[in-house]
Amino acid sequence: MIDKNSVVNSLRGVLDPEIGISIVDLNMVRNVSIEGSHVKVTIALTVAHCPLAKTLQTDVEKALKKSDEIKSVTVETTAMSKTELNDLRTSLQSRAAQPPPG
């Protein structure tokens, strides 16, 4: 059965094309709705009208369609607010300051 957790887990492998970090870890996945075998996902972009938005949409669709249960995917995009961008910047800076695991 398709549920929000399985959808989010499928999206963990989708990386932001600019930052190279999972869109789930970047808190870009905003809304997941499931109607039967159709999944609708809203992704918050770091920049409105980002030139790589289409790439990201395609990556999200591919990741979700790997599931046999998901027959169709709609990806909508929105833009992060200034507050969300500031939080993301802070998060990325603290991540960069940490030594790599190993």
MOMOWO-V986222 format. One record per residue. N is the residue number from 1. RES is the residue in three letters. PHI is phi in degrees with one decimal (999 if undefined). PSI is psi in whole degrees, -180 to 180 (* if undefined). D_CENTER is the distance of its C-alpha to the mean C-alpha in Angstrom with 2 decimals. Layout:
BEGIN
N;RES;PHI;PSI;D_CENTER, N;RES;PHI;PSI;D_CENTER
END
This chain:
BEGIN
1;MET;999;140;20.96, 2;ILE;-81.7;129;17.40, 3;ASP;-137.7;170;16.10, 4;LYS;-58.5;-41;13.07, 5;ASN;-61.9;-42;13.20, 6;SER;-67.8;-36;13.40, 7;VAL;-64.7;-49;10.43, 8;VAL;-61.4;-42;8.26, 9;ASN;-62.0;-38;10.34, 10;SER;-63.6;-32;9.81, 11;LEU;-80.5;-10;6.06, 12;ARG;-60.2;-28;7.46, 13;GLY;-82.7;-5;9.00, 14;VAL;-89.2;121;6.47, 15;LEU;-100.8;143;7.44, 16;ASP;-63.3;127;7.40, 17;PRO;-62.6;-25;10.70, 18;GLU;-90.1;-41;12.61, 19;ILE;-92.7;-29;12.00, 20;GLY;78.3;23;11.55, 21;ILE;-121.8;150;9.63, 22;SER;-53.8;137;6.79, 23;ILE;-64.7;-23;3.42, 24;VAL;-71.1;-47;5.04, 25;ASP;-64.6;-28;8.13, 26;LEU;-85.2;1;7.49, 27;ASN;60.4;38;7.11, 28;MET;-91.3;-18;4.76, 29;VAL;-81.8;115;4.39, 30;ARG;-101.2;-46;8.01, 31;ASN;-140.6;135;9.93, 32;VAL;-127.6;121;10.53, 33;SER;-126.1;143;14.00, 34;ILE;-125.3;125;16.04, 35;GLU;-128.5;100;19.34, 36;GLY;63.3;-118;21.19, 37;SER;-102.1;13;19.49, 38;HIS;-106.0;132;17.22, 39;VAL;-118.4;133;13.62, 40;LYS;-117.8;128;12.18, 41;VAL;-126.6;137;8.60, 42;THR;-108.5;129;8.18, 43;ILE;-114.6;130;5.57, 44;ALA;-91.1;118;7.60, 45;LEU;-84.0;152;8.74, 46;THR;-73.2;-25;11.03, 47;VAL;-133.0;129;13.76, 48;ALA;-61.8;140;14.83, 49;HIS;57.9;37;15.67, 50;CYS;-57.0;132;13.95, 51;PRO;-63.5;-21;15.77, 52;LEU;-95.7;9;12.87, 53;ALA;-58.4;-42;10.95, 54;LYS;-63.1;-40;12.67, 55;THR;-60.2;-46;11.75, 56;LEU;-64.0;-43;7.99, 57;GLN;-60.5;-44;8.98, 58;THR;-63.5;-42;11.34, 59;ASP;-62.8;-40;9.29, 60;VAL;-64.8;-46;7.15, 61;GLU;-59.8;-46;10.73, 62;LYS;-61.2;-44;12.37, 63;ALA;-62.2;-42;10.48, 64;LEU;-75.6;-34;11.25, 65;LYS;-75.5;-5;14.67, 66;LYS;-66.0;-26;15.74, 67;SER;-76.6;130;16.66, 68;ASP;-66.0;-23;20.14, 69;GLU;-79.3;-23;19.69, 70;ILE;-93.0;116;16.99, 71;LYS;-96.4;-31;19.02, 72;SER;-146.0;152;17.00, 73;VAL;-135.4;136;13.54, 74;THR;-117.4;128;13.02, 75;VAL;-116.0;120;9.99, 76;GLU;-109.8;151;10.86, 77;THR;-121.7;149;9.94, 78;THR;-137.7;179;11.45, 79;ALA;-115.8;147;12.26, 80;MET;-69.4;149;12.28, 81;SER;-77.2;168;15.83, 82;LYS;-58.6;-40;18.18, 83;THR;-62.5;-46;18.14, 84;GLU;-63.6;-39;14.40, 85;LEU;-64.6;-41;14.74, 86;ASN;-63.2;-42;17.79, 87;ASP;-62.1;-42;16.22, 88;LEU;-64.3;-44;13.50, 89;ARG;-59.5;-46;16.47, 90;THR;-60.2;-44;18.52, 91;SER;-61.9;-43;16.03, 92;LEU;-67.3;-38;15.76, 93;GLN;-66.0;-41;19.54, 94;SER;-70.3;-34;20.28, 95;ARG;-65.3;-41;18.14, 96;ALA;-68.3;-29;20.12, 97;ALA;-77.1;-19;23.30, 98;GLN;-81.9;141;23.01, 99;PRO;-67.7;146;24.75, 100;PRO;-62.5;147;22.80, 101;PRO;-67.1;147;23.34, 102;GLY;161.1;*;26.25
END
